[in-house]
Amino acid sequence: MRILIDADGCPVVKIAVDTAKKFGIECIVLCDTSHEFSFDSARTVVVEKGADSVDFKLVNLIRSGDIAVTQDYGLAAMCLAKGAVPISQNGMVYTDKNIDGLLYSRYVSKKIRNSGGRLKGPSKRTEEQDKAFSDKLTYLINSQIK
């Protein structure tokens, strides 16, 4: 088991890296050239800028049983197809039961934006969200270890 992080725009990179270190799990942070990260306890993979370039690299690296940290529903769906366990930055675990609805809501939101509509953006990140992510990631690791 490894933890792979879609780090572009991800507010929980440090939490995920620290959690991986605590459990002695390999951690891979993926980003493009506009967001470079460096951690002593994680390997950083930097890819060229481009639409979904980080996503495609992560999908090529991920294996069954790995944990993927991403807020991208499309990437989460590809990780599920490879037997990985994707988790959002808020601690929501993507599953075969919820991914179709999430992908559909993304599609509808894009249609609204493309037709000139406006949608409310996310609220400011809270400590409760960070704790929910940390707790769920720890739970996933413990459940994968057993």
N, C-alpha and C positions, 0 to 999 in steps of 0.2 A: 504494500500500500504506500502510495505517495500522495502529496498534496500539490496540485498544480493550480496556480492563481492567474486568472486573466486580470492583470494588474492595471491596465489602462483605465483610469477613472474609478478604481476600486478603493473605497475608504477603509477596508479592513485588512490590507496587506500585512501590516505589522502584527496584527492580532493573529492572523493565520500562520505567519512565519514563527512567531513566538510559541504558538500552540504546537506546531510541528516539532520545534526544537525540544519542547518539554517532553514530548513522547518519543523523541529520537527517530522521527519519520523524515524521509527525504522530502524536501520542499523545492519546487521549481516555480520561480516568479517569471512570468512572460509579459513583455511589454514591447512597444515599438520605440523607434529612435527618439520620439519626442517625450518619453517618460522613462528615464533610466533609473533603476533601483540598484542598491547594493546592500547586501546583508551578509554577515559572517556565516550565518547558519543556513543559508539558502543559495541555490544556484539560480542565477539570473540569465534568461535567454532573451536577447534583444533581436527583434526582426525589423525589417524595413517598414516604413510607413506604407499603408495601403489599406483599402477597405477589407476588413476582416482578416488581415494578415496574422494577427496574434491568435485569433480564433482558429484558423487553419493549422497553425503550428501546434497549438495546444491539442487539437483533435489528433494530429499525427503522433504526438507524444503519449497521449493518455492510454491507459490499459485498464482492463477489467479490475475492479476493486479499488482503483484510485479515487481520490476525492478531488473534484474540480470546484473552485470558487469562482463564480461568475454571476453577473446580473443580466447576461444575454440569454434570452429564452432559446434562440436558435442554437447557440453553442451548447446550452444545457441539453437540448434534444439530441444533438450529435454525441454528446458524452454518454447519455443514457443508452444510445444505440450500441456503444462500445462496452457497456457493462460497468461504467463508472458511476459514481454517486455525486451529482452536482448539487451545490448549495448556493443560495443567494447571499448577498452581503447582509441581509436581514435575518438569516438563519432559516429561511424556507428551503426545505429539501425538495428538489424537483423530482417528480416521479412519473411513471407511465400514466398515472391517474390524473395528474394535474397539468401536464405539459401541453396537451392539445388546447385546453381552455386558455392557457397563458399565451400560446402562439396566436390563437384567434383574437384575443384582446389586443395583442400587438398589431395585428393586421388591421383591425377596426380603428385603432388609434392612428395608424399611419394614413388610412383613408381619410379620416377627419382632418388631419394636418394638411394632407395634400389638397383638400378641397377648400383650404383657407380657414378651417376651424382652429380653435385654440384649446389646449388642454392644460389643466393645472399641473405644474411640475411637482416634484417631490418636496416634502417638508425638510427643514433643516435636520440633519442627522442628530440622533440623541444617544446618550450613554446607554439607555435601555436597549436600543437597537444593537449597539456593540456587544452588550452582555448577551442578548439573545443569540447573536451570531456565535460568540465564543462558546456559550453553553451547548448549542446544537452541534458545532464542530467537534467539541470534546465528546459529546454523546456518540456521534458518527464514528469517531476514531475508536472509542471503547467498544462499540458494537462490532466493528470490523476486526478488532484484535481478538475477540472471543470466539 
